[in-house]
Amino acid sequence: MHNVQFYSNKQFNRAAELREVVTDVTNISFVPMYKGDFFVLQGETASVLMQTPMELVSKTDKYYFLGIVDNQEVWCIDLSEIAQETIAKYLPNVVLLSVRDCLHLINEQEASLLAYAKGLINWNNTHQFCNNCGASTVMEEKGHRRKCTNSSCGIPHFPRINPAVIVLIEYQGTNQSPLCLLNMHQKDYGYMCSLFSGFSEIGESLEDTVVREMKEEVNVDVSHINYVASQPWVFPASMMLGFTAKTNSKKFKIDDKEIKKAQWFSAAEITELVQAKKLVVSREDSISHYIIMQWVKQNS
Ligand SMILES: [Zn+2]
């Protein structure tokens, strides 16, 4: 079990000052994506393709600036509109995998780069038209802004991110070990557990969302809300904001439209079940995994 915050990268140089500067496209590394997936080169050791042949780059204008890696500009490029036979001509021996399924082939920095690429391509693809007047939009700032082409409207559009909270609910009885309430998903081997989450609504603070969502999902009243960590979740455009919150009763009632089963666990119980391979703590790339494992570590 690792304890890593996937998809964020504090060191990455987004070089926003270069978004207004014209670049010589022959000196760019283009990370290719096709319908939301990435290219994996087959061979003795599989690897994710981080370069695109210029013959393919010249067939589309859907490429967007990510930042600087090793003194070179890195962009992402969407090859979705190019015929598969054409792609196969220049990229033989590749398969397509989602970023989450590529994780065993790449390091954390590369995972963060692919997630960023996926999010930026998705935003450009889904904002081809102005949501104010319906006219088409054009890319500006190398893919970080789009502008409405209707001269009587002309508003700029910026990438929007949807905030969602994800919450570890904690209970501690007098002279007892603390417990956390987990969302249980049945699997062949036993269960995968995760935390409870939900989107922030218009007019809510994040704390309001935590209180409302925990009431809706498991009918628990929470207080003492503490921020833990965040995660960009580009599937497709969210920001997961992780919290812990306390409750003073072990009673709960699941909303069975959204939740199948919930259960209280101590840190020792989680460790024991994981070791016995009866429980998996979320997928390793999720903030749910990160927060649960932090809590287990702090309470063991
Ligand atoms: Zn418009």
py3Dmol code that shows the C-alpha trace and the ligand (Angstrom):
import py3Dmol

protein = """\
ATOM      1  CA  MET A   1       0.000   0.000   0.000  1.00  0.00           C
ATOM      2  CA  HIS A   2       1.497   3.299  -1.104  1.00  0.00           C
ATOM      3  CA  ASN A   3       0.519   6.627   0.259  1.00  0.00           C
ATOM      4  CA  VAL A   4       0.967   9.060  -2.559  1.00  0.00           C
ATOM      5  CA  GLN A   5      -1.122  11.995  -3.738  1.00  0.00           C
ATOM      6  CA  PHE A   6      -1.584  11.141  -7.402  1.00  0.00           C
ATOM      7  CA  TYR A   7      -2.151  13.644 -10.233  1.00  0.00           C
ATOM      8  CA  SER A   8      -0.715  16.681  -8.463  1.00  0.00           C
ATOM      9  CA  ASN A   9       2.828  17.863  -9.110  1.00  0.00           C
ATOM     10  CA  LYS A  10       4.108  20.880  -7.188  1.00  0.00           C
ATOM     11  CA  GLN A  11       7.372  20.983  -9.163  1.00  0.00           C
ATOM     12  CA  PHE A  12       5.791  21.110 -12.612  1.00  0.00           C
ATOM     13  CA  ASN A  13       6.539  24.344 -14.487  1.00  0.00           C
ATOM     14  CA  ARG A  14       3.307  25.460 -16.192  1.00  0.00           C
ATOM     15  CA  ALA A  15       5.152  28.495 -17.587  1.00  0.00           C
ATOM     16  CA  ALA A  16       1.938  30.512 -17.947  1.00  0.00           C
ATOM     17  CA  GLU A  17       3.997  33.457 -19.250  1.00  0.00           C
ATOM     18  CA  LEU A  18       4.614  31.466 -22.458  1.00  0.00           C
ATOM     19  CA  ARG A  19       0.899  31.065 -23.240  1.00  0.00           C
ATOM     20  CA  GLU A  20       0.947  34.400 -25.129  1.00  0.00           C
ATOM     21  CA  VAL A  21       4.259  33.706 -26.902  1.00  0.00           C
ATOM     22  CA  VAL A  22       4.413  32.084 -30.341  1.00  0.00           C
ATOM     23  CA  THR A  23       6.360  28.831 -30.314  1.00  0.00           C
ATOM     24  CA  ASP A  24       8.283  27.073 -33.034  1.00  0.00           C
ATOM     25  CA  VAL A  25       6.222  23.886 -33.191  1.00  0.00           C
ATOM     26  CA  THR A  26       9.106  21.832 -34.535  1.00  0.00           C
ATOM     27  CA  ASN A  27      10.768  21.980 -31.123  1.00  0.00           C
ATOM     28  CA  ILE A  28       7.856  20.698 -29.059  1.00  0.00           C
ATOM     29  CA  SER A  29       7.179  17.416 -27.406  1.00  0.00           C
ATOM     30  CA  PHE A  30       3.521  16.531 -28.101  1.00  0.00           C
ATOM     31  CA  VAL A  31       1.866  14.027 -25.755  1.00  0.00           C
ATOM     32  CA  PRO A  32      -0.761  12.279 -27.874  1.00  0.00           C
ATOM     33  CA  MET A  33      -4.248  11.329 -26.712  1.00  0.00           C
ATOM     34  CA  TYR A  34      -7.002   9.546 -28.645  1.00  0.00           C
ATOM     35  CA  LYS A  35     -10.627   9.717 -27.472  1.00  0.00           C
ATOM     36  CA  GLY A  36      -9.551  10.148 -23.857  1.00  0.00           C
ATOM     37  CA  ASP A  37      -6.895   7.411 -23.851  1.00  0.00           C
ATOM     38  CA  PHE A  38      -3.102   7.378 -24.198  1.00  0.00           C
ATOM     39  CA  PHE A  39      -0.839   5.366 -26.493  1.00  0.00           C
ATOM     40  CA  VAL A  40       1.200   2.573 -24.953  1.00  0.00           C
ATOM     41  CA  LEU A  41       4.097   1.244 -26.995  1.00  0.00           C
ATOM     42  CA  GLN A  42       4.222  -2.524 -26.990  1.00  0.00           C
ATOM     43  CA  GLY A  43       7.511  -4.346 -26.805  1.00  0.00           C
ATOM     44  CA  GLU A  44       9.776  -5.982 -24.260  1.00  0.00           C
ATOM     45  CA  THR A  45       9.041  -3.144 -21.871  1.00  0.00           C
ATOM     46  CA  ALA A  46       5.821  -1.279 -22.507  1.00  0.00           C
ATOM     47  CA  SER A  47       5.911   2.487 -22.152  1.00  0.00           C
ATOM     48  CA  VAL A  48       3.522   5.402 -22.583  1.00  0.00           C
ATOM     49  CA  LEU A  49       4.165   7.456 -25.711  1.00  0.00           C
ATOM     50  CA  MET A  50       5.148  11.031 -24.822  1.00  0.00           C
ATOM     51  CA  GLN A  51       6.004  12.136 -28.388  1.00  0.00           C
ATOM     52  CA  THR A  52       3.958  12.426 -31.566  1.00  0.00           C
ATOM     53  CA  PRO A  53       5.422  12.114 -35.080  1.00  0.00           C
ATOM     54  CA  MET A  54       5.236  15.490 -36.894  1.00  0.00           C
ATOM     55  CA  GLU A  55       3.344  13.789 -39.752  1.00  0.00           C
ATOM     56  CA  LEU A  56       0.430  13.338 -37.320  1.00  0.00           C
ATOM     57  CA  VAL A  57       0.828  16.736 -35.654  1.00  0.00           C
ATOM     58  CA  SER A  58       0.367  18.365 -39.069  1.00  0.00           C
ATOM     59  CA  LYS A  59      -3.038  16.682 -39.489  1.00  0.00           C
ATOM     60  CA  THR A  60      -4.811  18.468 -36.629  1.00  0.00           C
ATOM     61  CA  ASP A  61      -4.858  21.825 -34.873  1.00  0.00           C
ATOM     62  CA  LYS A  62      -6.054  20.418 -31.551  1.00  0.00           C
ATOM     63  CA  TYR A  63      -2.908  20.846 -29.504  1.00  0.00           C
ATOM     64  CA  TYR A  64      -2.504  22.749 -26.275  1.00  0.00           C
ATOM     65  CA  PHE A  65       0.406  23.942 -24.173  1.00  0.00           C
ATOM     66  CA  LEU A  66       1.084  22.177 -20.863  1.00  0.00           C
ATOM     67  CA  GLY A  67       4.415  23.584 -19.648  1.00  0.00           C
ATOM     68  CA  ILE A  68       8.159  23.061 -19.623  1.00  0.00           C
ATOM     69  CA  VAL A  69       9.955  19.790 -18.923  1.00  0.00           C
ATOM     70  CA  ASP A  70      13.764  19.629 -19.221  1.00  0.00           C
ATOM     71  CA  ASN A  71      13.882  23.004 -21.007  1.00  0.00           C
ATOM     72  CA  GLN A  72      11.479  21.826 -23.678  1.00  0.00           C
ATOM     73  CA  GLU A  73       7.879  22.887 -24.237  1.00  0.00           C
ATOM     74  CA  VAL A  74       5.453  20.044 -23.714  1.00  0.00           C
ATOM     75  CA  TRP A  75       2.028  20.188 -25.317  1.00  0.00           C
ATOM     76  CA  CYS A  76      -0.769  17.668 -25.502  1.00  0.00           C
ATOM     77  CA  ILE A  77      -2.408  16.767 -28.794  1.00  0.00           C
ATOM     78  CA  ASP A  78      -5.806  15.247 -29.518  1.00  0.00           C
ATOM     79  CA  LEU A  79      -5.597  12.773 -32.414  1.00  0.00           C
ATOM     80  CA  SER A  80      -9.257  11.710 -32.130  1.00  0.00           C
ATOM     81  CA  GLU A  81     -10.270  13.193 -35.483  1.00  0.00           C
ATOM     82  CA  ILE A  82      -7.512  11.458 -37.450  1.00  0.00           C
ATOM     83  CA  ALA A  83      -8.404   8.143 -39.145  1.00  0.00           C
ATOM     84  CA  GLN A  84      -7.210   5.101 -37.221  1.00  0.00           C
ATOM     85  CA  GLU A  85      -5.429   3.720 -40.308  1.00  0.00           C
ATOM     86  CA  THR A  86      -3.442   6.949 -40.596  1.00  0.00           C
ATOM     87  CA  ILE A  87      -2.487   6.815 -36.930  1.00  0.00           C
ATOM     88  CA  ALA A  88      -1.500   3.144 -37.275  1.00  0.00           C
ATOM     89  CA  LYS A  89       0.794   4.044 -40.190  1.00  0.00           C
ATOM     90  CA  TYR A  90       2.903   6.337 -38.004  1.00  0.00           C
ATOM     91  CA  LEU A  91       2.335   4.631 -34.666  1.00  0.00           C
ATOM     92  CA  PRO A  92       2.482   0.861 -35.168  1.00  0.00           C
ATOM     93  CA  ASN A  93       2.494  -1.512 -32.185  1.00  0.00           C
ATOM     94  CA  VAL A  94       0.527   0.674 -29.828  1.00  0.00           C
ATOM     95  CA  VAL A  95      -2.516   0.069 -27.688  1.00  0.00           C
ATOM     96  CA  LEU A  96      -4.744   2.640 -26.022  1.00  0.00           C
ATOM     97  CA  LEU A  97      -5.109   2.800 -22.252  1.00  0.00           C
ATOM     98  CA  SER A  98      -6.800   5.219 -19.876  1.00  0.00           C
ATOM     99  CA  VAL A  99      -4.526   7.280 -17.641  1.00  0.00           C
ATOM    100  CA  ARG A 100      -5.658   5.228 -14.633  1.00  0.00           C
ATOM    101  CA  ASP A 101      -4.693   2.007 -16.426  1.00  0.00           C
ATOM    102  CA  CYS A 102      -1.267   3.405 -17.383  1.00  0.00           C
ATOM    103  CA  LEU A 103      -0.159   4.004 -13.813  1.00  0.00           C
ATOM    104  CA  HIS A 104       2.053   0.905 -13.582  1.00  0.00           C
ATOM    105  CA  LEU A 105       4.048   2.169 -16.589  1.00  0.00           C
ATOM    106  CA  ILE A 106       4.734   5.747 -15.502  1.00  0.00           C
ATOM    107  CA  ASN A 107       6.030   7.723 -12.549  1.00  0.00           C
ATOM    108  CA  GLU A 108       3.980  10.187 -10.499  1.00  0.00           C
ATOM    109  CA  GLN A 109       5.159  13.212 -12.532  1.00  0.00           C
ATOM    110  CA  GLU A 110       4.115  11.548 -15.765  1.00  0.00           C
ATOM    111  CA  ALA A 111       0.765  10.544 -14.266  1.00  0.00           C
ATOM    112  CA  SER A 112       0.167  14.156 -13.334  1.00  0.00           C
ATOM    113  CA  LEU A 113       1.143  15.316 -16.837  1.00  0.00           C
ATOM    114  CA  LEU A 114      -1.234  12.854 -18.515  1.00  0.00           C
ATOM    115  CA  ALA A 115      -4.079  13.836 -16.204  1.00  0.00           C
ATOM    116  CA  TYR A 116      -3.457  17.526 -16.965  1.00  0.00           C
ATOM    117  CA  ALA A 117      -3.405  16.727 -20.714  1.00  0.00           C
ATOM    118  CA  LYS A 118      -6.651  14.807 -20.470  1.00  0.00           C
ATOM    119  CA  GLY A 119      -8.389  17.602 -18.575  1.00  0.00           C
ATOM    120  CA  LEU A 120      -7.197  20.358 -20.930  1.00  0.00           C
ATOM    121  CA  ILE A 121      -8.124  18.440 -24.097  1.00  0.00           C
ATOM    122  CA  ASN A 122     -11.527  17.596 -22.653  1.00  0.00           C
ATOM    123  CA  TRP A 123     -12.190  21.234 -21.758  1.00  0.00           C
ATOM    124  CA  ASN A 124     -11.281  22.484 -25.239  1.00  0.00           C
ATOM    125  CA  ASN A 125     -13.423  19.769 -26.868  1.00  0.00           C
ATOM    126  CA  THR A 126     -16.472  20.522 -24.742  1.00  0.00           C
ATOM    127  CA  HIS A 127     -16.255  24.316 -25.104  1.00  0.00           C
ATOM    128  CA  GLN A 128     -16.333  24.675 -28.884  1.00  0.00           C
ATOM    129  CA  PHE A 129     -19.440  26.870 -28.562  1.00  0.00           C
ATOM    130  CA  CYS A 130     -20.169  29.900 -26.411  1.00  0.00           C
ATOM    131  CA  ASN A 131     -22.572  29.082 -23.592  1.00  0.00           C
ATOM    132  CA  ASN A 132     -23.779  32.689 -23.622  1.00  0.00           C
ATOM    133  CA  CYS A 133     -24.833  33.075 -27.291  1.00  0.00           C
ATOM    134  CA  GLY A 134     -24.184  29.727 -29.006  1.00  0.00           C
ATOM    135  CA  ALA A 135     -21.597  31.024 -31.521  1.00  0.00           C
ATOM    136  CA  SER A 136     -18.383  29.078 -32.048  1.00  0.00           C
ATOM    137  CA  THR A 137     -15.325  29.787 -29.919  1.00  0.00           C
ATOM    138  CA  VAL A 138     -11.654  29.948 -30.853  1.00  0.00           C
ATOM    139  CA  MET A 139      -8.683  28.884 -28.802  1.00  0.00           C
ATOM    140  CA  GLU A 140      -6.493  31.513 -27.181  1.00  0.00           C
ATOM    141  CA  GLU A 141      -3.508  31.327 -24.855  1.00  0.00           C
ATOM    142  CA  LYS A 142      -2.445  28.002 -26.377  1.00  0.00           C
ATOM    143  CA  GLY A 143      -5.575  26.248 -25.157  1.00  0.00           C
ATOM    144  CA  HIS A 144      -6.052  27.885 -21.749  1.00  0.00           C
ATOM    145  CA  ARG A 145      -8.764  30.300 -22.855  1.00  0.00           C
ATOM    146  CA  ARG A 146     -11.410  30.276 -25.578  1.00  0.00           C
ATOM    147  CA  LYS A 147     -13.096  33.342 -27.018  1.00  0.00           C
ATOM    148  CA  CYS A 148     -16.561  33.673 -28.510  1.00  0.00           C
ATOM    149  CA  THR A 149     -16.365  34.616 -32.218  1.00  0.00           C
ATOM    150  CA  ASN A 150     -19.632  36.609 -32.179  1.00  0.00           C
ATOM    151  CA  SER A 151     -18.538  40.255 -32.150  1.00  0.00           C
ATOM    152  CA  SER A 152     -21.622  41.379 -30.212  1.00  0.00           C
ATOM    153  CA  CYS A 153     -20.816  38.821 -27.468  1.00  0.00           C
ATOM    154  CA  GLY A 154     -17.100  38.012 -27.581  1.00  0.00           C
ATOM    155  CA  ILE A 155     -16.836  36.801 -24.007  1.00  0.00           C
ATOM    156  CA  PRO A 156     -13.772  34.835 -22.968  1.00  0.00           C
ATOM    157  CA  HIS A 157     -14.201  31.349 -21.535  1.00  0.00           C
ATOM    158  CA  PHE A 158     -11.816  29.892 -18.967  1.00  0.00           C
ATOM    159  CA  PRO A 159     -11.538  26.266 -17.799  1.00  0.00           C
ATOM    160  CA  ARG A 160     -13.988  25.670 -14.947  1.00  0.00           C
ATOM    161  CA  ILE A 161     -13.394  23.066 -12.285  1.00  0.00           C
ATOM    162  CA  ASN A 162     -16.176  21.512 -10.221  1.00  0.00           C
ATOM    163  CA  PRO A 163     -15.407  21.302  -6.499  1.00  0.00           C
ATOM    164  CA  ALA A 164     -16.403  18.110  -4.711  1.00  0.00           C
ATOM    165  CA  VAL A 165     -15.823  17.152  -1.092  1.00  0.00           C
ATOM    166  CA  ILE A 166     -14.654  13.734   0.059  1.00  0.00           C
ATOM    167  CA  VAL A 167     -14.959  13.028   3.748  1.00  0.00           C
ATOM    168  CA  LEU A 168     -13.642  10.643   6.372  1.00  0.00           C
ATOM    169  CA  ILE A 169     -16.213  10.553   9.192  1.00  0.00           C
ATOM    170  CA  GLU A 170     -14.690   9.754  12.576  1.00  0.00           C
ATOM    171  CA  TYR A 171     -16.266   8.626  15.851  1.00  0.00           C
ATOM    172  CA  GLN A 172     -14.521   8.059  19.145  1.00  0.00           C
ATOM    173  CA  GLY A 173     -16.281   6.604  22.184  1.00  0.00           C
ATOM    174  CA  THR A 174     -14.936   7.244  25.688  1.00  0.00           C
ATOM    175  CA  ASN A 175     -11.681   5.325  26.237  1.00  0.00           C
ATOM    176  CA  GLN A 176     -12.054   3.620  22.862  1.00  0.00           C
ATOM    177  CA  SER A 177     -10.046   3.590  19.658  1.00  0.00           C
ATOM    178  CA  PRO A 178     -11.277   6.025  17.037  1.00  0.00           C
ATOM    179  CA  LEU A 179     -13.413   4.558  14.262  1.00  0.00           C
ATOM    180  CA  CYS A 180     -14.007   5.708  10.708  1.00  0.00           C
ATOM    181  CA  LEU A 181     -17.100   5.132   8.625  1.00  0.00           C
ATOM    182  CA  LEU A 182     -16.390   3.642   5.200  1.00  0.00           C
ATOM    183  CA  ASN A 183     -18.428   3.180   2.060  1.00  0.00           C
ATOM    184  CA  MET A 184     -18.246  -0.550   1.184  1.00  0.00           C
ATOM    185  CA  HIS A 185     -18.345  -1.898  -2.382  1.00  0.00           C
ATOM    186  CA  GLN A 186     -18.719  -5.681  -2.694  1.00  0.00           C
ATOM    187  CA  LYS A 187     -16.088  -7.458  -4.823  1.00  0.00           C
ATOM    188  CA  ASP A 188     -15.138 -11.108  -5.468  1.00  0.00           C
ATOM    189  CA  TYR A 189     -12.440 -11.070  -2.762  1.00  0.00           C
ATOM    190  CA  GLY A 190     -14.499  -9.195  -0.164  1.00  0.00           C
ATOM    191  CA  TYR A 191     -14.819  -5.411  -0.237  1.00  0.00           C
ATOM    192  CA  MET A 192     -13.294  -2.285  -1.627  1.00  0.00           C
ATOM    193  CA  CYS A 193     -13.889   0.662   0.660  1.00  0.00           C
ATOM    194  CA  SER A 194     -13.915   4.372  -0.037  1.00  0.00           C
ATOM    195  CA  LEU A 195     -15.013   7.636   1.514  1.00  0.00           C
ATOM    196  CA  PHE A 196     -18.263   9.519   1.038  1.00  0.00           C
ATOM    197  CA  SER A 197     -18.245  12.345  -1.449  1.00  0.00           C
ATOM    198  CA  GLY A 198     -20.419  14.833  -3.267  1.00  0.00           C
ATOM    199  CA  PHE A 199     -20.392  18.001  -5.345  1.00  0.00           C
ATOM    200  CA  SER A 200     -20.572  21.455  -3.899  1.00  0.00           C
ATOM    201  CA  GLU A 201     -23.728  23.308  -4.877  1.00  0.00           C
ATOM    202  CA  ILE A 202     -24.247  26.961  -5.775  1.00  0.00           C
ATOM    203  CA  GLY A 203     -24.301  29.085  -2.641  1.00  0.00           C
ATOM    204  CA  GLU A 204     -22.537  26.566  -0.391  1.00  0.00           C
ATOM    205  CA  SER A 205     -19.217  26.769   1.401  1.00  0.00           C
ATOM    206  CA  LEU A 206     -17.180  23.557   1.352  1.00  0.00           C
ATOM    207  CA  GLU A 207     -18.068  23.061   5.015  1.00  0.00           C
ATOM    208  CA  ASP A 208     -21.777  23.390   4.149  1.00  0.00           C
ATOM    209  CA  THR A 209     -21.303  20.729   1.462  1.00  0.00           C
ATOM    210  CA  VAL A 210     -19.596  18.356   3.918  1.00  0.00           C
ATOM    211  CA  VAL A 211     -22.484  18.712   6.400  1.00  0.00           C
ATOM    212  CA  ARG A 212     -25.205  18.324   3.738  1.00  0.00           C
ATOM    213  CA  GLU A 213     -23.619  15.431   1.849  1.00  0.00           C
ATOM    214  CA  MET A 214     -22.901  13.375   4.974  1.00  0.00           C
ATOM    215  CA  LYS A 215     -26.488  13.925   6.096  1.00  0.00           C
ATOM    216  CA  GLU A 216     -27.800  12.869   2.664  1.00  0.00           C
ATOM    217  CA  GLU A 217     -25.570   9.838   2.144  1.00  0.00           C
ATOM    218  CA  VAL A 218     -25.430   8.252   5.611  1.00  0.00           C
ATOM    219  CA  ASN A 219     -27.701  10.466   7.723  1.00  0.00           C
ATOM    220  CA  VAL A 220     -24.864  11.462  10.039  1.00  0.00           C
ATOM    221  CA  ASP A 221     -24.515  14.903  11.663  1.00  0.00           C
ATOM    222  CA  VAL A 222     -20.895  16.017  11.456  1.00  0.00           C
ATOM    223  CA  SER A 223     -18.875  18.826  13.015  1.00  0.00           C
ATOM    224  CA  HIS A 224     -15.155  19.627  13.607  1.00  0.00           C
ATOM    225  CA  ILE A 225     -14.523  19.664   9.864  1.00  0.00           C
ATOM    226  CA  ASN A 226     -10.833  19.705   8.984  1.00  0.00           C
ATOM    227  CA  TYR A 227      -9.245  20.049   5.589  1.00  0.00           C
ATOM    228  CA  VAL A 228      -6.712  17.313   4.727  1.00  0.00           C
ATOM    229  CA  ALA A 229      -5.656  17.499   1.065  1.00  0.00           C
ATOM    230  CA  SER A 230      -6.932  18.048  -2.451  1.00  0.00           C
ATOM    231  CA  GLN A 231      -6.659  16.225  -5.749  1.00  0.00           C
ATOM    232  CA  PRO A 232      -7.293  17.330  -9.316  1.00  0.00           C
ATOM    233  CA  TRP A 233      -9.751  14.765 -10.644  1.00  0.00           C
ATOM    234  CA  VAL A 234      -9.871  15.189 -14.410  1.00  0.00           C
ATOM    235  CA  PHE A 235     -12.516  12.500 -14.910  1.00  0.00           C
ATOM    236  CA  PRO A 236     -13.709  14.857 -16.296  1.00  0.00           C
ATOM    237  CA  ALA A 237     -13.298  18.206 -14.507  1.00  0.00           C
ATOM    238  CA  SER A 238     -13.451  18.042 -10.719  1.00  0.00           C
ATOM    239  CA  MET A 239     -11.369  19.098  -7.776  1.00  0.00           C
ATOM    240  CA  MET A 240     -11.634  16.664  -4.891  1.00  0.00           C
ATOM    241  CA  LEU A 241     -11.281  18.416  -1.537  1.00  0.00           C
ATOM    242  CA  GLY A 242     -10.577  15.990   1.279  1.00  0.00           C
ATOM    243  CA  PHE A 243     -11.802  16.500   4.831  1.00  0.00           C
ATOM    244  CA  THR A 244     -12.161  14.707   8.112  1.00  0.00           C
ATOM    245  CA  ALA A 245     -15.249  15.357  10.225  1.00  0.00           C
ATOM    246  CA  LYS A 246     -16.415  14.086  13.590  1.00  0.00           C
ATOM    247  CA  THR A 247     -19.737  12.727  14.728  1.00  0.00           C
ATOM    248  CA  ASN A 248     -20.866  11.955  18.272  1.00  0.00           C
ATOM    249  CA  SER A 249     -23.006   8.931  17.472  1.00  0.00           C
ATOM    250  CA  LYS A 250     -22.307   5.636  15.738  1.00  0.00           C
ATOM    251  CA  LYS A 251     -25.810   5.597  14.302  1.00  0.00           C
ATOM    252  CA  PHE A 252     -26.116   5.978  10.560  1.00  0.00           C
ATOM    253  CA  LYS A 253     -28.601   5.188   7.812  1.00  0.00           C
ATOM    254  CA  ILE A 254     -27.481   4.799   4.230  1.00  0.00           C
ATOM    255  CA  ASP A 255     -29.170   6.432   1.268  1.00  0.00           C
ATOM    256  CA  ASP A 256     -29.584   3.183  -0.675  1.00  0.00           C
ATOM    257  CA  LYS A 257     -29.868   4.978  -4.012  1.00  0.00           C
ATOM    258  CA  GLU A 258     -26.209   5.946  -3.724  1.00  0.00           C
ATOM    259  CA  ILE A 259     -24.677   3.683  -1.067  1.00  0.00           C
ATOM    260  CA  LYS A 260     -24.965  -0.117  -0.763  1.00  0.00           C
ATOM    261  CA  LYS A 261     -23.275  -0.646   2.586  1.00  0.00           C
ATOM    262  CA  ALA A 262     -21.354   1.370   5.168  1.00  0.00           C
ATOM    263  CA  GLN A 263     -19.422   0.172   8.192  1.00  0.00           C
ATOM    264  CA  TRP A 264     -17.320   1.482  11.110  1.00  0.00           C
ATOM    265  CA  PHE A 265     -13.693   0.339  11.347  1.00  0.00           C
ATOM    266  CA  SER A 266     -10.765   0.932  13.660  1.00  0.00           C
ATOM    267  CA  ALA A 267      -7.314   1.430  12.138  1.00  0.00           C
ATOM    268  CA  ALA A 268      -6.266  -2.018  13.393  1.00  0.00           C
ATOM    269  CA  GLU A 269      -9.275  -3.659  11.738  1.00  0.00           C
ATOM    270  CA  ILE A 270      -8.497  -2.013   8.399  1.00  0.00           C
ATOM    271  CA  THR A 271      -4.853  -3.146   8.565  1.00  0.00           C
ATOM    272  CA  GLU A 272      -5.854  -6.702   9.462  1.00  0.00           C
ATOM    273  CA  LEU A 273      -8.447  -7.012   6.669  1.00  0.00           C
ATOM    274  CA  VAL A 274      -6.074  -5.529   4.094  1.00  0.00           C
ATOM    275  CA  GLN A 275      -3.351  -7.978   5.119  1.00  0.00           C
ATOM    276  CA  ALA A 276      -5.843 -10.854   4.855  1.00  0.00           C
ATOM    277  CA  LYS A 277      -6.696  -9.594   1.339  1.00  0.00           C
ATOM    278  CA  LYS A 278     -10.358  -9.237   2.258  1.00  0.00           C
ATOM    279  CA  LEU A 279     -10.382  -5.480   1.919  1.00  0.00           C
ATOM    280  CA  VAL A 280      -8.893  -3.067  -0.608  1.00  0.00           C
ATOM    281  CA  VAL A 281      -8.624   0.578   0.410  1.00  0.00           C
ATOM    282  CA  SER A 282      -9.928   2.357  -2.726  1.00  0.00           C
ATOM    283  CA  ARG A 283      -7.898   2.503  -5.913  1.00  0.00           C
ATOM    284  CA  GLU A 284      -4.364   3.604  -5.097  1.00  0.00           C
ATOM    285  CA  ASP A 285      -4.528   6.710  -7.252  1.00  0.00           C
ATOM    286  CA  SER A 286      -7.547   8.120  -5.413  1.00  0.00           C
ATOM    287  CA  ILE A 287      -7.522  10.701  -2.654  1.00  0.00           C
ATOM    288  CA  SER A 288      -9.859   8.358  -0.801  1.00  0.00           C
ATOM    289  CA  HIS A 289      -6.967   5.873  -0.520  1.00  0.00           C
ATOM    290  CA  TYR A 290      -4.612   8.638   0.580  1.00  0.00           C
ATOM    291  CA  ILE A 291      -6.889   9.952   3.332  1.00  0.00           C
ATOM    292  CA  ILE A 292      -7.859   6.540   4.687  1.00  0.00           C
ATOM    293  CA  MET A 293      -4.219   5.405   4.804  1.00  0.00           C
ATOM    294  CA  GLN A 294      -3.173   8.653   6.520  1.00  0.00           C
ATOM    295  CA  TRP A 295      -5.849   8.061   9.123  1.00  0.00           C
ATOM    296  CA  VAL A 296      -4.816   4.417   9.610  1.00  0.00           C
ATOM    297  CA  LYS A 297      -1.197   5.522  10.098  1.00  0.00           C
ATOM    298  CA  GLN A 298      -2.155   8.218  12.597  1.00  0.00           C
ATOM    299  CA  ASN A 299      -4.372   5.875  14.605  1.00  0.00           C
ATOM    300  CA  SER A 300      -2.240   2.712  14.652  1.00  0.00           C
TER     301      SER A 300
END
"""
ligand_1 = """\
1
ZN
Zn -20.891 34.327 -27.252
"""
view = py3Dmol.view(width=600, height=400)
view.addModel(protein, "pdb")
view.setStyle({"model": 0}, {"cartoon": {"style": "trace"}})
view.addModel(ligand_1, "xyz")
view.setStyle({"model": 1}, {"stick": {}})
view.zoomTo()
view.show()
